[in-house]
């Protein structure tokens, strides 16, 4: 039970990291577009 819970927690954590990275990427791309205008 504990192992399964840890695995689910890790998967959720990885998904959050991916979302954060994606958000940061979008923000930096948006900033670059603003700078180039």
N, C-alpha and C positions, 0 to 999 in steps of 0.2 A: 504493500500500500504506500509506504513512504517513498519507495523508488519511483512509483508511478506519479506521485504528487510532485516530486522533484523534477521529473522529466517534463511534466506539463508546465511547471513554473519556468523551467529553462526555455521551453518553446515559446511561451508567452513573452518572456524577456527578450528573446531573439527577435520576435515579431515587433516588439516595441522599438528595439534598436533600429530595425529596418525602416520603420515608420519615421523615426527621428532623423535618420540619415537621408531619407527621401525628402523630408520637410526641409532640412538644411540645404540639400541640393537645389530644391525649388527656390528657396529664398536667395541663394547665392546667384542662381541663374537670373532671377528677377532683378537683383541688384546690378548685375553686369549689364542687363538690358537698359536699365535706367541710366547707368553711367555712359553707355554708348550713344544714347540719344542726344 
